[in-house]
Amino acid sequence: MRKLTYYIAATLDGYIAGPDDQYDFLPFEGEEAAAILANFPETMPTPAREPLGIADRAAQRFDTVIMGRATYEPGLKLGWTSPYAHLRQYVVSRTLISPDPAVTVAGDPVALVRELKGQDGLDIWLCGGGKLAAALRDEIDELIIKRHPIVIGSGIPLFDGPFTPTNFAPAATRTFDSGLTISTFSKVLPTADEQS
């Protein structure tokens, strides 16, 4: 079965963007950028793939991307109606009308993810945002967090929803000289005793 992976950049204090959706303060350079391009080339927006030299690079992990409307809209301002044209694209919104036939709009994120998990293919990338991640918390199988050594004080949290403790176990961590860490966590499934 396909996994839903929340692959996202975050600050030390747990924000994925600033209070006004700022994200350009998170660096993308050097050995960290090379590692991301080598291991997650499909997570680069289609318009950036050729300038980054990865236009022909095959997907490593994901063939589908899901994002919230707030994650989708900054690309629209740049004219990117299909920001990840190399992937199957879904935007979760109850009001958006898709401006591009390659982008499917869905209103119920849980139903969407459950349907996608039952289909053949590579894993599913949840690329943002915090409210959507909170709505899909029970469906997320894996977290991959690129944690930058930056503190911003306020903004959009990794999970923007109600208090709901959910356990994940560390699976791998890679640390770079800059202080960036890329950490992978797998969902801890309840034991038989906990399910009853």
C-alpha positions as CSV (number, residue, x, y, z in Angstrom):
1,M,0.0,0.0,0.0
2,R,1.2,3.5,-0.8
3,K,2.3,5.7,2.1
4,L,1.4,9.3,2.8
5,T,4.6,11.2,3.6
6,Y,4.6,14.7,5.1
7,Y,7.9,16.0,3.6
8,I,8.4,19.6,4.7
9,A,11.0,22.2,5.7
10,A,10.7,23.7,9.2
11,T,12.4,26.0,11.6
12,L,13.8,24.9,15.0
13,D,10.6,26.2,16.6
14,G,8.4,24.2,14.4
15,Y,7.1,26.6,11.7
16,I,6.9,25.8,8.0
17,A,6.4,29.4,7.0
18,G,6.3,32.9,8.5
19,P,3.0,34.5,9.6
20,D,2.5,36.0,6.1
21,D,3.4,32.8,4.3
22,Q,7.1,33.8,4.0
23,Y,9.4,30.9,3.3
24,D,12.3,32.5,1.4
25,F,14.4,32.8,4.5
26,L,15.0,29.0,4.5
27,P,18.2,28.5,2.5
28,F,18.5,26.0,-0.4
29,E,22.2,25.7,-1.2
30,G,25.4,23.7,-1.0
31,E,25.5,20.1,0.1
32,E,22.0,20.2,1.5
33,A,20.5,21.3,-1.9
34,A,22.6,18.6,-3.6
35,A,21.3,15.9,-1.3
36,I,17.6,17.0,-1.7
37,L,18.0,17.1,-5.5
38,A,19.5,13.7,-5.5
39,N,17.0,12.1,-3.2
40,F,13.8,14.1,-3.7
41,P,14.0,15.5,-7.2
42,E,10.3,15.3,-7.8
43,T,9.6,17.8,-4.9
44,M,11.0,20.6,-7.0
45,P,8.3,22.7,-8.9
46,T,8.2,21.9,-12.6
47,P,9.4,25.5,-13.6
48,A,12.5,25.0,-11.4
49,R,13.5,21.6,-12.7
50,E,15.3,22.7,-15.9
51,P,17.3,25.5,-14.2
52,L,18.3,23.0,-11.4
53,G,19.5,20.5,-14.0
54,I,16.9,17.8,-13.1
55,A,14.3,18.2,-15.8
56,D,14.8,14.6,-16.9
57,R,15.4,13.1,-13.5
58,A,12.9,10.3,-12.6
59,A,10.9,10.4,-9.4
60,Q,12.6,8.7,-6.5
61,R,9.7,8.4,-4.0
62,F,6.6,10.2,-5.0
63,D,4.3,10.3,-8.1
64,T,1.5,12.3,-6.4
65,V,1.4,15.5,-4.4
66,I,-1.4,16.9,-2.1
67,M,-1.4,20.5,-0.9
68,G,-3.7,22.9,0.8
69,R,-5.0,26.0,-1.0
70,A,-2.7,28.3,0.9
71,T,0.3,26.2,-0.4
72,Y,-1.0,26.2,-3.9
73,E,-1.8,29.9,-4.2
74,P,1.7,31.4,-4.1
75,G,2.5,29.5,-7.3
76,L,-0.7,30.9,-8.9
77,K,0.7,34.4,-8.3
78,L,3.7,33.4,-10.4
79,G,1.5,32.0,-13.1
80,W,2.1,28.4,-12.1
81,T,-1.4,26.9,-12.5
82,S,0.2,23.4,-12.5
83,P,3.3,23.7,-10.2
84,Y,4.1,20.0,-10.2
85,A,3.1,19.0,-13.7
86,H,5.5,16.0,-13.5
87,L,3.3,14.6,-10.6
88,R,-0.4,13.9,-10.1
89,Q,-1.6,17.1,-8.3
90,Y,-4.4,17.5,-5.8
91,V,-5.4,20.7,-4.0
92,V,-7.7,20.4,-0.9
93,S,-10.2,23.2,-0.9
94,R,-13.9,23.5,-0.5
95,T,-14.1,26.7,-2.6
96,L,-11.3,26.7,-5.2
97,I,-12.2,26.0,-8.8
98,S,-9.1,24.5,-10.5
99,P,-7.6,26.8,-13.0
100,D,-5.8,23.9,-14.7
101,P,-7.0,20.5,-15.9
102,A,-3.9,18.9,-14.5
103,V,-4.9,19.9,-10.9
104,T,-7.7,18.1,-9.2
105,V,-9.5,19.9,-6.4
106,A,-10.9,17.8,-3.6
107,G,-13.0,18.8,-0.6
108,D,-12.4,15.9,1.8
109,P,-8.7,15.3,2.4
110,V,-9.2,12.0,4.4
111,A,-11.4,10.4,1.7
112,L,-8.9,11.6,-1.0
113,V,-5.9,10.1,0.8
114,R,-7.7,6.8,1.5
115,E,-8.6,6.5,-2.2
116,L,-5.1,7.3,-3.4
117,K,-3.5,4.8,-1.0
118,G,-5.6,2.1,-2.5
119,Q,-4.3,2.9,-6.0
120,D,-1.0,1.6,-7.6
121,G,1.9,3.9,-7.7
122,L,4.7,5.5,-5.7
123,D,4.1,7.2,-2.4
124,I,2.0,10.3,-1.9
125,W,3.7,13.6,-0.9
126,L,1.9,15.9,1.5
127,C,3.7,19.2,0.8
128,G,1.7,21.5,3.0
129,G,0.3,23.2,4.9
130,G,-0.2,23.0,8.6
131,K,-4.0,22.9,8.7
132,L,-4.1,20.1,6.0
133,A,-1.4,18.2,7.9
134,A,-3.5,18.4,11.1
135,A,-6.6,17.2,9.2
136,L,-4.6,14.2,7.8
137,R,-2.6,13.4,11.0
138,D,-4.2,9.9,11.3
139,E,-3.4,9.2,7.6
140,I,0.3,10.3,7.7
141,D,2.6,7.2,7.6
142,E,5.9,9.0,7.6
143,L,7.3,12.5,8.4
144,I,10.5,13.8,6.7
145,I,11.4,17.1,8.2
146,K,14.2,19.3,6.9
147,R,14.8,21.3,10.1
148,H,16.8,24.5,9.6
149,P,18.8,26.0,12.5
150,I,16.6,29.1,12.5
151,V,14.0,30.4,15.0
152,I,11.3,32.7,13.8
153,G,9.0,33.1,16.8
154,S,5.6,32.8,14.9
155,G,4.2,31.6,11.7
156,I,2.5,28.5,10.3
157,P,3.1,25.5,12.4
158,L,3.9,22.0,11.2
159,F,0.5,20.9,12.4
160,D,-2.1,23.6,12.9
161,G,-5.0,21.8,14.6
162,P,-6.3,20.5,17.9
163,F,-4.2,18.9,20.7
164,T,-4.0,15.3,19.5
165,P,-0.8,13.4,20.6
166,T,0.3,11.1,17.9
167,N,3.5,9.0,18.2
168,F,6.2,8.7,15.5
169,A,9.4,6.8,15.9
170,P,12.8,8.1,14.6
171,A,13.9,6.1,11.6
172,A,16.9,8.1,10.2
173,T,18.6,11.5,10.5
174,R,21.2,13.2,8.3
175,T,23.0,16.2,9.6
176,F,24.8,18.8,7.5
177,D,27.7,21.1,8.4
178,S,25.2,24.1,8.2
179,G,23.2,22.6,11.0
180,L,20.3,21.5,8.8
181,T,19.0,18.0,9.7
182,I,16.8,15.8,7.6
183,S,15.0,13.5,9.9
184,T,12.6,10.7,9.0
185,F,10.0,9.4,11.4
186,S,7.6,6.5,11.0
187,K,4.2,6.4,12.5
188,V,3.9,4.2,15.6
189,L,1.0,1.9,15.1
190,P,-1.1,1.0,18.2
191,T,-0.6,-2.4,19.7
192,A,-3.4,-5.0,19.8
193,D,-4.0,-4.1,23.5
194,E,-4.2,-0.4,22.6
195,Q,-6.7,-1.0,19.8
196,S,-9.2,-2.9,22.0
